[in-house]
């Protein structure tokens, strides 16, 4: 089931917020009581948004308040919410969109507050964790966001609702998510070239390193290779010695890898992981192939598990800032 993202609903939602603000300025006690009664009656058929105080008159303040109070009208003790994805799941999608508009600290607080509230009923709690898996963790989700998912995992690991056995999977995912996190140093590994020569990630000297973990021959990998080859910003960075691309094959079928070597530009470092350390030691999260990381000269992670288009956009912004 697909749900509209809140970006598509912004005009209607802006009007909704405006009406709420207007009502709050002129409503009397009787009207407020009626609104409360309606909210209780419609709690399963509609999602009731929190009323944003009128004194919060900037988009940033209103978004912050909305993120923190988004679920306050939901009774998580009521398991009927599980059976109304057109209400609950759509509300979740909108919530994730709103979180993109607020600072990281607010996002973390909002998610952890939500899961604390949901501890009233384990069925509702489990339903929310399934939504987090679907939208924030699944490699095929366009809303996948590891930083948001980390907040969810932290909440799950602290929750009294889940027993130790149920925490095994989120614990493993949390440990893997911490590796090569944005702002941390990328984990080093040894790579081997087709001629047998070896090097390691940290031996690459360049202002930027684009780490491209891939399986030659896979459709998504082929598409990414072509996108990278045609990216103006990436090609310019390589030509100006501002970037090195390390394409690494993490599996063991070397015949397959050698058959596809001609698919890769000769300017790239095209190698394989002879020791299979990336996979066997879980150095990098391989739930999705291909995987792209952008590192700075110190091998600090700037972008993690992103698309070629996001790399292009990042480099374009850097170039624009330098020129200004």
ZIPEJO-V88101 format. One record per residue. PHI is phi in radians with two decimals (NA if undefined). D_LAST is the distance of its C-alpha to the last C-alpha in whole Angstrom. Layout:
phi = {PHI;PHI}
d_last = {D_LAST;D_LAST}
//
This chain:
phi = {NA;-1.82;-2.23;-1.21;-1.40;-1.13;-1.01;-1.28;-1.83;-1.00;-1.01;-1.15;-1.23;-1.05;-1.10;-1.06;-1.11;-1.08;-1.14;-1.06;-1.10;-1.15;-1.11;-1.18;-1.44;-2.23;-1.39;-1.84;-1.08;-1.12;-1.13;-1.11;-1.12;-1.11;-1.10;-1.11;-1.11;-1.11;-1.09;-1.17;-1.13;-1.69;-1.07;-1.69;-1.56;-2.45;-1.70;-1.65;-1.34;-1.20;-1.47;-1.40;-0.98;-1.15;-1.25;-1.50;-1.87;-2.10;-0.98;-1.16;-1.18;-1.20;-1.13;-1.09;-1.12;-1.08;-1.11;-1.29;-1.99;-0.95;-1.75;-1.18;-1.65;-1.64;-1.64;-1.29;-1.39;-1.63;-1.28;-1.08;-1.04;-1.08;-1.61;-2.23;-1.09;-1.12;-1.73;-1.26;-1.22;-1.11;-1.10;-1.09;-1.03;-1.12;-1.06;-1.11;-1.11;-1.11;-1.09;-1.21;-1.69;-2.11;-1.10;-1.01;-1.10;-1.16;-1.03;-1.11;-1.10;-1.09;-1.19;-1.19;-1.12;-1.00;-1.26;-1.18;-1.09;-1.30;-1.20;-1.10;-2.51;-1.10;-1.10;-1.18;-1.08;-1.12;-1.08;-1.15;-1.13;-1.19;-1.17;-1.11;-1.07;-1.17;-1.71;-1.80;-1.95;-0.97;-1.09;-1.61;-1.44;-1.21;-1.79;-0.95;-2.65;-1.18;-1.11;-1.16;-1.16;-1.07;-1.07;-1.14;-1.06;-1.07;-1.13;-1.12;-1.22;-1.67;-1.38;-1.32;-1.25;-1.74;-1.51;-1.08;-1.15;-1.20;-1.57;-1.08;-1.15;-1.07;-1.14;-1.14;-1.17;-1.15;-1.13;-1.23;-1.13;-1.23;-1.24;1.01;-1.23;-0.96;1.64;-1.88;-1.36;-1.18;-1.30;-1.44;-2.77;-1.65;-2.04;-2.18;-1.47;-1.08;-1.51;1.66;-1.19;-2.14;-2.68;-2.37;-0.94;-1.32;-1.46;-1.33;-1.86;-2.94;-1.00;-2.37;-2.16;-1.77;-1.60;-2.12;-1.61;-2.66;-2.03;-0.97;1.75;-1.28;-1.06;-1.10;-1.16;-1.08;-1.11;-1.16;-1.01;-1.13;-1.13;-1.13;-1.14;-1.72;-1.31;-1.04;-1.17;-1.20;-1.09;-1.15;-1.10;-1.18;-1.09;-1.62;1.02;-1.64;-2.55;-2.03;-1.88;-1.86;-1.66;-2.13;-1.73;-1.57;-1.75;-1.97;-1.42;-1.21;-1.08;-1.11;-1.10;-1.14;-1.11;-1.86;-1.03;-1.20;-1.27;-1.75;-1.06;-1.22;-1.26;-1.43;-1.56;-1.79;-2.51;-2.33;-1.67;-1.05;-1.52;0.93;-1.17;-1.03;-1.47;-1.19;-1.71;0.89;-1.19;-2.31;-1.34;-1.90;-1.16;-2.26;-2.14;-1.40;-2.29;-2.09;-2.22;-1.90;-2.05;-1.54;-1.13;-1.61;1.19;-1.41;-1.30;-1.69;-2.35;-2.24;0.89;-2.01;-1.56;-1.09;-1.12;-1.21;-1.10;-1.02;-1.14;-1.09;-1.17;-1.12;-1.14;-1.07;-1.08;-1.16;-1.13;-1.16;-1.18;-1.43}
d_last = {45;42;40;37;34;34;31;33;35;33;34;37;36;34;38;40;38;38;42;42;41;43;46;45;45;49;51;54;55;57;54;53;56;56;52;53;56;54;51;54;56;53;51;52;51;48;45;45;42;42;42;39;39;38;37;34;32;29;28;27;30;32;31;31;35;36;35;37;40;39;43;45;47;48;51;51;55;55;55;55;51;51;53;51;48;47;46;45;43;41;41;39;37;36;36;33;31;31;30;27;26;27;26;28;30;31;32;34;36;36;38;40;41;42;44;46;47;48;50;53;54;53;54;51;49;49;48;45;44;45;42;40;41;41;37;36;37;39;36;37;36;32;32;33;31;32;31;33;36;36;36;39;41;41;42;45;46;46;48;52;53;52;54;54;54;52;49;50;47;44;45;44;41;40;40;39;36;35;35;31;30;26;25;28;29;30;34;35;37;39;38;40;40;42;44;44;42;40;37;35;32;31;32;29;26;23;20;20;24;25;28;30;34;36;39;39;41;40;39;36;35;35;33;30;31;30;27;26;27;25;22;19;17;20;21;18;18;22;22;19;21;19;21;25;27;30;32;35;39;40;44;47;48;46;48;46;43;44;45;41;39;39;37;34;32;33;29;30;32;35;37;40;41;44;45;44;43;40;42;45;44;41;38;36;37;38;39;37;36;34;32;28;26;23;23;21;22;25;26;25;25;21;23;27;29;26;26;25;23;21;20;18;17;16;14;12;11;10;9;6;5;5;4;0}
//
